[in-house]
Amino acid sequence: MTTRRTHDPPSDILVLGATGKTGRRLVARLRDTGTTPVRAASRSGEVTFDWTLPDTWEPALAGARAVYLVAPEDPSPIGAFVRQATASGVRRFVALSGHGIEQAGDDFGRGMAVGEEAVREPGVEWTVLRPNNFFQNFYEDLWLAPRAGRLALPIGETPEPFIDADDVAAVAAKVLTEDGHAGHTYELTDPRALTFAEATRTIAEAAGRPIRYGEITPAACRTELLAQGWPEPAADALNAMFALHRAGRTAKVTDDIHRVLGHAPADLEPWSRQVAARGTWAGRA
């Protein structure tokens, strides 16, 4: 009889949030290697998974030995899911969290914090990834404003070591498939931090058009978010995240990406030129 050694690579990987920023990049990266079966799970993905519907958990977990955990904002189902996953045979968890989350209050990131706690179960391998704000936030759902020529946030002059979501996916792929990362919490940042005003100028130069950054109050930010159609809880959560940035809780830079990947993460300036070449910031949406 052959027993599976705990240091063998996981035979099947379940990726939650597989249509999200890091999830879809992680799925593509793992499938490009062709060495590990990948189950891409989300409410609308290849494998149906819904945190609010526990009946979807067991089919998604079938055959999985490792899980990329993207926690929901509501933390209530996380513990039960991790226990069920462990009982079904999962032996490795990689939890996506956020830089500075240990200093956040209940208004922001509670799901990520509970996810971190939940995966630290005895008898399983766990790794926590805490990335900073993604480059992609400047053209996806969060900060689409540069396309209209203006980005206004209540951040102040506190720097932020922005990170490419592709680098986060690369780290996740390494940690899910290779040994030596169990019990580690990786703070994933760029080696240099920029203020939001500096980052906006970098994007404006790449786009070849005026894009200005404006400092506004938290109250004004909330009003603008609600006017853009954000629900009140989401607007309040974003303001709580911005407060975390203003306080400098996410400003510290690390070399964790280099430690895991063996090379430096992407830099905002060349990345911006590549994105601008696709016409991303060419004008108002």
Summary of the structure (lengths in Angstrom):
residues: 285
radius of gyration: 19.3
end to end distance: 61.1
largest distance: 67.5
contacts: 905
relative contact order: 0.14
helix: 41%
strand: 15%
